């Protein structure tokens, strides 16, 4: 779970940097093949990004499975219904269709929403199913009311059953998916108590992983990623914290961080599993929360401490991207001026593009200082002395 970064010779990978990704490629090929038509291919020419971990491979042989379903009843065995039962047959078909639609809607709701919201929606469905209008005298309206009530009851029952199963599974998953320790990182050295910790996400932040049917998975580094790490390693304790598996992360970082700028690597085993998603829990880093920043393309939605989040634009192979280099002035400023608590500073940039807003504030500050110097001779003389 906790891995100390080391500089590894390229010969470690034997000229095949994508070897460690081979198993994950095969495991995910079935899922990715269904969406291959919409997969974004990396630029063929004039692209500044570099394929840091990739492997050519052929698609695994797959067998086609076809099933033929024969009618359980031959035409001679078909039963003949009296004409008087046609109406009730139609009613049964409508009821069955309503139940199927309700069940499908319930299944989607349980997938798209957390457990608390599902419970609320189930309660609303049951209330809606019980609602009736006694003033309805029309037979058609009564039938419609019965059909609606039946579909709502079916949806509520299916969703309730699924919710029970889902809670049971999530409770079991939490038992082995939760971090095994409340201290994911070792204690800081006494001489480094003042150092801030910069936590970085991986995918769409420093790199981008892309899949195509022809070549499988390939990983590209974001423009400026190496310079970004090398420069900030002078000021920060840099930690990678990702929800990806370690056997995927390790070969990527061996190629990306050849100078050993990253001190620690935290992978999926260090995340919190909540409502079917993996979240980064900065409270378990064994660091002062006032001195921690989490920089990610999905910072707000994947971190349990959004007040420590530094959101950046996701990178998806745009060749002209400069986001990492644009963030350097702000991050260096924070490290140099060392605020007592970085969270209020980050809150002041909430809703703004941090590089652009920092540039505007810097210019405003410089203008105020020049104006103050020109209007106050005492200030000018004291500054010169």
Phi, psi and omega in degrees: 000316179254121185233127176280130181286138175224153177278121185246130178301151180296336181293344177303322184273358175060031179075006180231074186297342181269006185300322183289343181267359187297315183294319179293329178295317181290325181292328185260358187297324181295317180290317184289332182296330180291338180246019184294334181295333181256006181291136181277123179272141179293153181303135183286324185225157173057035179257127183285338183288161184234137176285105185268332177220110181208160181207127173284135177205155178269153179293142178294142179296132179234144180262142179273130180247123178237141180236134175249133182246117179268151178297137178284347183228125180284162180303328181289336184268357182296137179276148180253121182268144175297154181298331183291341182266002181297319182298313182290331174297318178296319179298316179298321179296318179295318179298315179298318178297319179297318179296319179297316179297318179297320179295318179296318179296322179295318179298318179295318182298319181292334178279323189274344187234153175290170187299320182297318179291326179295318179300319179296317181292324177297318177299320178294322178296317180294321177296319179294325180291329181278342182290134179213158180245103183292345183278356181283111180260341182289132181299319180297319179295322178295319178297317178299320179295320178296316180297316180297315180297320180296317181294320179293319178297318179296316179298318180295318181293316179296314180296321179296317178296316180296322181297319178297316179296318181297316179298320179297316180294316181296322178296321179291320180295320180300329182299325180247351180268341181291150178304141183280351182219150175276356177235095182284338180238150176291166180298147174290149175293149182305322181284355180246018181298333182274350186284135176279155178252122177256111180264128184242136170281171185250290187291132182068005175247303176255331182221173174218128179259131186231140181237136170225159181296325186289318188239358180076215183274137171222145182242130182244142178271145181289144178304129179084005185297315182293317178296323178300311180294315183296320182289315185283343177297341177287336188245335189235158162273112186264129181230132172269130180225107186226157177268008176277162182283152186296325182289345173271320185289318187303308180295330178294313183288333176297326178276323184284320187248066182284347179261004175069038180282334181271125183278317185223154177235126175242127184245197187304327181298342182261005182266166175260130181264110184225126177053039176080009180231155179261124182245146174276129180249099183289342181291345181260012182280351184064038179226155177295120181301336179288346183242024183237135173232139180245108182261122184202154173288345179227048189295312186293320187270353181241006183238137179281352177236076183298341178291344176260006187277140173238093184285141174230163181292132177298143179253126179228057174074020174292125187287336183262015183292135178227018188302314182298317179291327179292334181280345185301314181302316180295313182294323177293322178299314180299317181293323183285318185270347167048070177296152180298325178218119184283343185295317174297327177296313179295324179297327180291342178260003183298129181087359180246156169283113190301311180301316181293316181293322178296321178296318179297315181294323178296316178296319178297318179295317179296321177295319178296320179294319178295320179294320179295320179295320182288334183264345185234099180298324180298318178297321181294319181289323180292324178292322181289328179284000000 
